[in-house]
Structures are given as structure tokens and as C-alpha cells.
Amino acid sequence: MHTIVVPLPDNLVTIIEPYRQKYDPLAKVIPPHITLVDPFRYDAPLDSLLEHLNEVSELHSPIKVFLVGWDTYEGEDYQLHLPMTAGRSELLTLHYDLLAGPLNYLAGKMHGFWPRVVVGRFADPVEFESAKKELAGFTLNLVVRVKQMELLYRKEVGQSWQSVKLFGLKATMAGRARHKK
């Protein structure tokens, strides 16, 4: 199983990690991040995926993301997350570019992509409400520069994700020319 994420800078990790350790059961298996592509199976040769990720990274410049406050999501689970007030559209473009080439089979399966930093996940609405009350005084106003994306891998659910490779966002003319072919 693979996933593609944006690793977060140390200053943001330092701020949110205590909350993640308390509220996010996944904190022990994956570092704080912004998910670009949800977990997926990839059975083709890894070289073609790595080449695709490198090409996509050459099409995108670093992205300035503003994280302000915190927000909630009430879907199949309850989440506390750091919403983005800027940088969202650029991350959406990066997401859709990733779902081309060898990952195009995912394009129809991935819907509702909403870039955010998850701080907590809850199955119990009572625990969710309690966490919201505890975070009532927490405010965050931070600019994060997204400079890279990372391919992660794990063999089985429950195992920790391991880094396969980092890709710097480094838009180049060569990358654009190659992409237009």
C-alpha cells in the first residue's frame, strides 16, 4: 500500500504533535502531513511511479499555505483539522496531476479531495465534543511553505508508513516541455 503526502515542517509538527498524540489514533503510524493521494495499491514496477512523481514535481513550484484556526468534519468519522485559507487550489491541482499517468486508474475512485492537516479522529461523538471544548482556546495562524511531497509505503494496515522517496516541488522549463509532449 502506498500514499502520497506533504510532510510538514518541524515548527508546525512541534505545535500540533501533542494534540495528535492525544486525539489521533494514527499518530503512531504516520507523521503529521497533508494527504495528496489516499492510500492505494500499486502493483506495476515502482520505477514508473517514481518517474511520474518526479515529472509532476517538476511542474509545481513550492506552495504557500495559510493555516488559520481549527475546524471540524463530521462524515463517516469525526475529525479535528487545521483548515487552509490559502494554497488549497494549488494543492488540488497537484493532486489531480498526480492522478494522471500510472495513477490514472485512481482518478475515478478518489473524490472529495479536501487538503487539510488532521489533528484528531473520533468514532465517538461525545469524545469529539469534549475535544472541541478542550481546543476552544487553541488558535493557530501559520504560513507553511510546501516544498516537497513524499511517497510512503506500508505492507499491512496497522504498520507504520515508511518513506520511499521525497520529491522537491521545483517547477522547471524542462519538466513543462516534457509534460506537453
N, C-alpha and C positions, 0 to 999 in steps of 0.2 A: 504494500500500500504506500502511495506517495501523496504528498500535498505540497503546495507552493505557498509560501508565506513571505511577509515582510518582517524581518527581525526588528525589534525596537531598540532604540539607543539606551545606553546604560542609565542616563538620568531619568528616563521615563520608567524603566524597569524598577529602579530603586523606589520610586514613588508608589507604583501600583502593586508590586510583588507582595507586600503584607496583606493587601486586600485579596489578591488572587489566592494566596495560601489559605486564607480563611474561607473564601466563598466559591472557589472554582475547583471542583474535583479533578480537573485536567491539569492543574498547575504543576503536578509532579511528573507529567509525561510530555509536556510541551512548553517551551518558554513563551513569555508574552509575545504576541505577534498580531499582525493583521493578516487574515487569510485572503489569499488571492485566488486559489483554486482549492475547493474542498477535497478531502481525501478521495483518491481514485486508484484503480488498478491499472498498471501499465505493464503489458507482457511483451512488447516489442523490444528490440535492442535498446539499451539505455543511451547509447551514443546518439541516436536520432532525437531523443528527448532533450539531451544536454545541448545538442546543436540548436534545436528550436529555441530553448530558453536563452541561449547566448544571442541568437539573432533577435529575439524580442527585446532583450536588454539593450541592444544597440539602437533600438527605435525609440527608447524612452529616456528622457532626462530625469535627474532627481526631482522628486515631487515634494513640494512644501505642503504639509498637512497641519491644520489647526485643530487641536483637541480642546474642547471647552466643556467643562462640567461633566456630568454623567447622565445617563439616560437608561430607560428600561425597555425591554422587549418581552412581550407576552405571547409566545407562539406555542410550539409543542413543548418547549421548556421555558422557564423564566430566566431572563438574563439581565445582568447589570453590565453596561458597557460605556466606553468613552466615545461619544459621537464626534464626527468630523464636521467642522463648519467650512472647511476649505480643503481641497485636494481630492475630494470624493470623485469628481468627474474624471480626473486623470487616472485614479486607481481603477475606475470602471473600464476605461479604455485599455489599460494594461491587462486587466482581467480578460476582456474579450479578445485581445491579441494573443494571449496565452492559449485560448480555446480554439486556435487555428492549428494548421499543420498536423502533427501526430496526435494532438489532443482534440481534434475536431469532433471526435466521437462523443465528447463530453458536452458539447455546446447545447444540445437539446435536453440534457439531463440537469444542467446547472441553471437554476432560475432563482430570481430573488436575491442576487448578489448585493450585499449591503456592507461596504467596508466599515469596520469598527474594531475597537480593541475590547475584547470581552474580559471583564473583571470578575464576574460571578455567574454561576449557573445553578439553578434550583429546580427541583422537581416538586417541592412543597411550597404552595403559595404563602403559608404562614411564615416560613423561614425567609422567603423572598421579601415579604412586607417588613420583617424585622431587620433585614439587611438594609433596606431602603431607609429605615429610620436611623440606623447607625451611621449611614453615609450622608445624612441630611446636612451636616456641616462641611462635608468634603467638597472643595471646589478645585478645579484644575483649569488652567489656561496656559497651554503649552504649544509651541511650534516645534514640529518634528520634521526633519528632512529625511525623506525616504530615498536612500541612495542605493539600495540593493534589494534583491529578492533571493529566496533560498529554497532549494529543493530539499525536502525532508523525506525520510523513509522509515517505515517500521514493518516488521514481518507479521506481527499479530496485534489485534486490538488489545489494549491494555499495556502494551510495551511502550517505552519511551521512544519518541521520534528522534532520529539521528540525522545529522546534516550530511547531505550528499555533496552539495556544492552551492557556493554563493555566486550570484551574478550581479555585478555592478550595473546600475542604470547609467548608461553612458552613450546617449544618442550620438551616432556618428554618421557622416555622409555615406561611408561605405555600407553601413547597415541599411540605410534608407534605399540606396541603389540596389542592393541585393534583394530587398523586400519587394521592390517594384517589378522585378523580373517575373 
